[in-house]
């Protein structure tokens, strides 16, 4: 039996899955392949602390996906197939490292900073958040665009002009640490 495929998408992480879904929705016959035995890329779950308790690992992209064009286009179909998003009413999120260390993050940045072992680290965290907040319009616009596009270059240029060379350069340098 001969199978016809219009497109082969290599990589079944979030971007590959979205690409395959968009093409299939447009009527293409799509084959999605991945080197792993499951889909999802970095998105996974597993027992990290207590036996039987499943942790989501590397799933911080969910909130970005909800605000994306991909979710706007695919959301109704995803919900029709059973997707349900549940947001926690709690004030805290946690991240568990492979060695068992836990980081807690509260919706209130000051409360998060108060949980740092070293008060100087908490103060530096608040300063970094303040710096990032000044640049959120540019950062958000660049994250929503194609990384090497002319559009992102224009966004960066506008941000450069508004913030000033030194301010934006400091932000870029701080992301390399």
SENUBA-92046 format. One record per residue: x, y, z of N, C-alpha, C in turn; residue in three letters. Coordinates in steps of 0.1 Angstrom, whole numbers, plus 5000, padded with zeros to 4 digits. Layout:
<sites>
   n.x   n.y   n.z  ca.x  ca.y  ca.z   c.x   c.y   c.z  romar
     X     Y     Z     X     Y     Z     X     Y     Z    Ala
...
</sites>
This chain:
<sites>
   n.x   n.y   n.z  ca.x  ca.y  ca.z   c.x   c.y   c.z  romar
  5008  4988  5000  5000  5000  5000  5009  5012  5000    Unk
  5006  5021  4991  5014  5034  4990  5007  5045  4998    Unk
  5015  5051  5006  5010  5062  5015  5015  5075  5009    Unk
  5006  5085  5009  5010  5098  5004  5010  5108  5015    Unk
  5021  5115  5017  5022  5126  5027  5026  5139  5020    Unk
  5019  5149  5024  5022  5162  5018  5034  5169  5025    Unk
  5035  5166  5038  5046  5172  5046  5050  5162  5057    Unk
  5063  5163  5060  5069  5155  5071  5074  5165  5081    Unk
  5069  5165  5093  5074  5174  5103  5083  5166  5112    Unk
  5095  5170  5114  5105  5163  5122  5106  5170  5135    Unk
  5103  5163  5146  5103  5169  5159  5089  5170  5165    Unk
  5086  5163  5175  5073  5163  5181  5072  5171  5194    Unk
  5080  5181  5195  5079  5191  5206  5067  5200  5203    Unk
  5065  5210  5211  5054  5219  5209  5054  5225  5196    Unk
  5065  5230  5191  5065  5237  5178  5062  5227  5166    Unk
  5068  5215  5167  5065  5205  5157  5050  5201  5157    Unk
  5045  5199  5169  5031  5195  5170  5021  5206  5164    Unk
  5024  5219  5168  5016  5230  5163  5018  5231  5147    Unk
  5030  5229  5142  5032  5230  5127  5023  5219  5121    Unk
  5024  5206  5126  5017  5195  5120  5002  5198  5121    Unk
  4997  5203  5133  4983  5205  5134  4978  5216  5125    Unk
  4986  5227  5123  4982  5238  5114  4981  5232  5100    Unk
  4991  5224  5096  4991  5219  5082  4979  5209  5080    Unk
  4977  5201  5090  4966  5191  5089  4952  5199  5088    Unk
  4951  5209  5096  4939  5217  5096  4937  5224  5082    Unk
  4947  5227  5075  4947  5232  5062  4944  5222  5051    Unk
  4943  5209  5055  4940  5199  5046  4952  5190  5041    Unk
  4963  5193  5046  4975  5185  5042  4975  5172  5049    Unk
  4981  5162  5043  4984  5149  5049  4998  5150  5055    Unk
  4998  5149  5068  5011  5152  5076  5016  5140  5083    Unk
  5029  5138  5083  5035  5128  5091  5044  5135  5101    Unk
  5042  5132  5114  5050  5138  5125  5059  5127  5130    Unk
  5072  5130  5130  5082  5120  5135  5091  5126  5146    Unk
  5095  5118  5155  5104  5122  5165  5114  5111  5169    Unk
  5125  5114  5174  5135  5105  5178  5132  5098  5191    Unk
  5123  5104  5199  5119  5099  5212  5107  5090  5211    Unk
  5104  5082  5221  5093  5073  5221  5080  5079  5226    Unk
  5080  5092  5227  5068  5100  5231  5068  5114  5225    Unk
  5057  5120  5224  5056  5133  5219  5058  5143  5230    Unk
  5061  5156  5227  5061  5166  5238  5074  5173  5239    Unk
  5085  5168  5233  5098  5174  5235  5102  5175  5250    Unk
  5105  5188  5254  5108  5190  5268  5097  5188  5278    Unk
  5085  5189  5272  5073  5188  5281  5071  5174  5285    Unk
  5071  5171  5298  5070  5157  5303  5065  5158  5317    Unk
  5063  5146  5322  5060  5145  5337  5067  5133  5342    Unk
  5068  5132  5355  5075  5121  5361  5075  5123  5376    Unk
  5079  5112  5383  5080  5112  5397  5094  5118  5401    Unk
  5093  5129  5408  5106  5136  5411  5108  5136  5426    Unk
  5097  5136  5434  5099  5137  5449  5093  5125  5456    Unk
  5080  5124  5456  5072  5114  5463  5067  5103  5453    Unk
  5070  5091  5456  5065  5080  5447  5050  5082  5445    Unk
  5046  5081  5432  5032  5082  5428  5028  5096  5425    Unk
  5035  5106  5429  5032  5120  5426  5039  5125  5413    Unk
  5031  5128  5403  5036  5132  5390  5038  5147  5390    Unk
  5050  5151  5386  5054  5165  5384  5054  5169  5370    Unk
  5049  5180  5366  5051  5185  5352  5065  5191  5351    Unk
  5072  5187  5341  5086  5192  5340  5087  5200  5327    Unk
  5093  5211  5328  5095  5221  5317  5082  5225  5311    Unk
  5071  5227  5319  5058  5230  5313  5055  5245  5314    Unk
  5064  5253  5317  5061  5267  5319  5056  5274  5306    Unk
  5057  5268  5295  5053  5273  5282  5038  5274  5281    Unk
  5030  5267  5290  5016  5266  5288  5010  5280  5288    Unk
  5014  5289  5297  5008  5302  5297  5011  5310  5285    Unk
  5023  5308  5279  5026  5314  5267  5018  5309  5255    Unk
  5015  5296  5255  5007  5290  5245  4993  5295  5245    Unk
  4987  5297  5257  4974  5302  5258  4972  5316  5252    Unk
  4982  5324  5252  4981  5337  5246  4986  5338  5231    Unk
  4989  5326  5225  4995  5326  5212  4985  5325  5201    Unk
  4990  5328  5189  4981  5326  5177  4978  5312  5175    Unk
  4987  5302  5178  4985  5288  5177  4973  5284  5185    Unk
  4972  5288  5197  4961  5285  5206  4948  5291  5200    Unk
  4949  5303  5195  4937  5309  5189  4932  5301  5178    Unk
  4941  5296  5170  4937  5288  5158  4933  5274  5161    Unk
  4940  5268  5171  4938  5253  5174  4929  5251  5186    Unk
  4927  5261  5195  4921  5259  5208  4907  5252  5207    Unk
  4898  5256  5198  4885  5250  5197  4886  5235  5194    Unk
  4895  5231  5185  4897  5217  5181  4903  5209  5193    Unk
  4913  5215  5200  4919  5209  5211  4909  5206  5222    Unk
  4900  5216  5225  4890  5214  5235  4880  5204  5231    Unk
  4876  5203  5218  4867  5193  5213  4873  5179  5215    Unk
  4886  5178  5215  4892  5165  5217  4896  5163  5232    Unk
  4891  5171  5241  4893  5169  5255  4903  5177  5263    Unk
  4909  5187  5256  4919  5195  5264  4911  5204  5273    Unk
  4916  5204  5286  4910  5214  5296  4922  5220  5303    Unk
  4922  5233  5303  4932  5241  5311  4926  5244  5324    Unk
  4934  5241  5335  4930  5244  5348  4941  5253  5354    Unk
  4937  5265  5359  4947  5273  5366  4945  5272  5381    Unk
  4956  5272  5387  4955  5271  5402  4950  5284  5408    Unk
  4943  5282  5419  4939  5293  5427  4949  5297  5438    Unk
  4959  5288  5439  4969  5290  5449  4979  5302  5445    Unk
  4985  5307  5455  4994  5318  5453  5009  5314  5450    Unk
  5011  5301  5449  5025  5296  5448  5027  5286  5437    Unk
  5038  5287  5431  5043  5277  5421  5056  5271  5426    Unk
  5059  5259  5422  5071  5253  5427  5079  5246  5415    Unk
  5092  5246  5417  5100  5239  5407  5109  5230  5415    Unk
  5110  5218  5411  5118  5208  5418  5130  5204  5409    Unk
  5142  5206  5413  5154  5202  5406  5156  5187  5407    Unk
  5164  5182  5398  5167  5167  5398  5173  5163  5411    Unk
  5180  5171  5418  5187  5167  5431  5177  5169  5442    Unk
  5165  5173  5440  5155  5174  5451  5153  5188  5456    Unk
  5162  5198  5452  5160  5211  5457  5147  5217  5452    Unk
  5140  5225  5460  5127  5231  5456  5128  5246  5456    Unk
  5123  5252  5445  5122  5267  5445  5107  5270  5445    Unk
  5103  5280  5454  5089  5284  5454  5089  5298  5448    Unk
  5078  5300  5441  5076  5313  5434  5062  5317  5437    Unk
  5060  5329  5443  5047  5334  5446  5043  5344  5436    Unk
  5030  5347  5435  5025  5357  5426  5030  5371  5430    Unk
  5033  5372  5443  5038  5385  5449  5053  5384  5448    Unk
  5060  5392  5440  5074  5391  5439  5082  5393  5452    Unk
  5076  5402  5461  5083  5405  5474  5082  5393  5482    Unk
  5071  5386  5482  5070  5373  5490  5080  5363  5485    Unk
  5082  5362  5472  5091  5353  5466  5105  5357  5470    Unk
  5109  5369  5470  5122  5374  5474  5125  5371  5488    Unk
  5115  5372  5497  5116  5369  5511  5120  5355  5513    Unk
  5117  5346  5504  5120  5332  5506  5135  5328  5501    Unk
  5142  5337  5496  5156  5334  5492  5164  5332  5505    Unk
  5174  5323  5504  5182  5320  5515  5191  5332  5519    Unk
  5195  5339  5509  5204  5351  5511  5196  5364  5508    Unk
  5194  5372  5517  5186  5385  5515  5191  5393  5503    Unk
  5204  5393  5501  5210  5400  5490  5205  5394  5476    Unk
  5203  5381  5476  5198  5375  5464  5184  5379  5461    Unk
  5176  5380  5472  5162  5384  5471  5161  5399  5466    Unk
  5170  5407  5471  5170  5421  5466  5174  5422  5452    Unk
  5184  5414  5448  5189  5414  5434  5178  5409  5424    Unk
  5170  5399  5429  5159  5394  5422  5148  5405  5419    Unk
  5145  5413  5429  5135  5423  5427  5140  5434  5418    Unk
  5153  5437  5419  5159  5447  5409  5158  5441  5395    Unk
  5162  5429  5393  5161  5423  5380  5147  5423  5374    Unk
  5137  5420  5383  5123  5420  5378  5119  5434  5374    Unk
  5124  5444  5382  5121  5458  5378  5127  5462  5365    Unk
  5139  5458  5362  5146  5460  5350  5138  5454  5338    Unk
  5135  5441  5341  5127  5434  5330  5114  5440  5327    Unk
  5107  5445  5338  5094  5451  5336  5095  5463  5327    Unk
  5105  5471  5328  5107  5483  5319  5108  5479  5304    Unk
  5112  5467  5302  5115  5462  5288  5104  5452  5283    Unk
  5094  5449  5291  5084  5439  5288  5078  5441  5274    Unk
  5074  5453  5270  5068  5455  5257  5077  5450  5246    Unk
  5090  5453  5247  5099  5449  5236  5102  5434  5237    Unk
  5104  5429  5249  5106  5415  5251  5094  5407  5246    Unk
  5082  5411  5250  5070  5404  5246  5069  5404  5231    Unk
  5071  5415  5225  5069  5416  5210  5080  5407  5203    Unk
  5092  5407  5209  5102  5399  5202  5100  5384  5204    Unk
  5095  5380  5216  5091  5366  5218  5080  5361  5209    Unk
  5071  5371  5206  5059  5367  5197  5063  5367  5182    Unk
  5075  5372  5179  5078  5373  5165  5088  5362  5161    Unk
  5091  5362  5148  5102  5353  5143  5115  5358  5148    Unk
  5124  5349  5154  5136  5354  5160  5145  5362  5150    Unk
  5147  5358  5138  5156  5365  5129  5148  5373  5118    Unk
  5137  5378  5122  5129  5385  5112  5132  5400  5111    Unk
  5128  5406  5100  5129  5421  5099  5120  5427  5110    Unk
  5108  5421  5112  5099  5426  5122  5105  5427  5136    Unk
  5113  5417  5140  5120  5417  5153  5131  5427  5153    Unk
  5138  5429  5142  5148  5439  5141  5142  5453  5143    Unk
  5130  5456  5137  5123  5468  5139  5119  5470  5154    Unk
  5114  5459  5160  5110  5460  5174  5121  5463  5183    Unk
  5133  5457  5180  5145  5459  5188  5150  5474  5186    Unk
  5149  5479  5174  5153  5492  5171  5145  5502  5179    Unk
  5131  5500  5179  5122  5509  5186  5126  5509  5201    Unk
  5128  5496  5206  5131  5495  5220  5145  5502  5224    Unk
  5154  5501  5215  5167  5507  5216  5166  5522  5217    Unk
  5157  5528  5208  5155  5542  5208  5148  5547  5221    Unk
  5138  5540  5226  5131  5544  5238  5139  5542  5250    Unk
  5147  5531  5251  5154  5528  5264  5168  5535  5264    Unk
  5173  5537  5253  5187  5542  5252  5197  5531  5251    Unk
  5208  5534  5245  5217  5523  5242  5222  5516  5254    Unk
  5227  5524  5264  5233  5518  5276  5223  5509  5284    Unk
  5210  5514  5285  5200  5506  5292  5197  5493  5286    Unk
  5195  5493  5273  5192  5481  5265  5204  5472  5265    Unk
  5216  5477  5263  5228  5469  5263  5230  5462  5277    Unk
  5227  5469  5287  5228  5463  5301  5219  5451  5302    Unk
  5206  5453  5297  5197  5442  5297  5202  5430  5289    Unk
  5206  5432  5277  5212  5421  5269  5223  5414  5276    Unk
  5232  5422  5282  5244  5416  5288  5239  5408  5300    Unk
  5229  5412  5308  5225  5405  5320  5219  5392  5316    Unk
  5214  5390  5304  5208  5377  5300  5218  5367  5297    Unk
  5230  5370  5296  5241  5361  5292  5247  5354  5304    Unk
  5244  5359  5316  5250  5353  5328  5245  5339  5331    Unk
</sites>
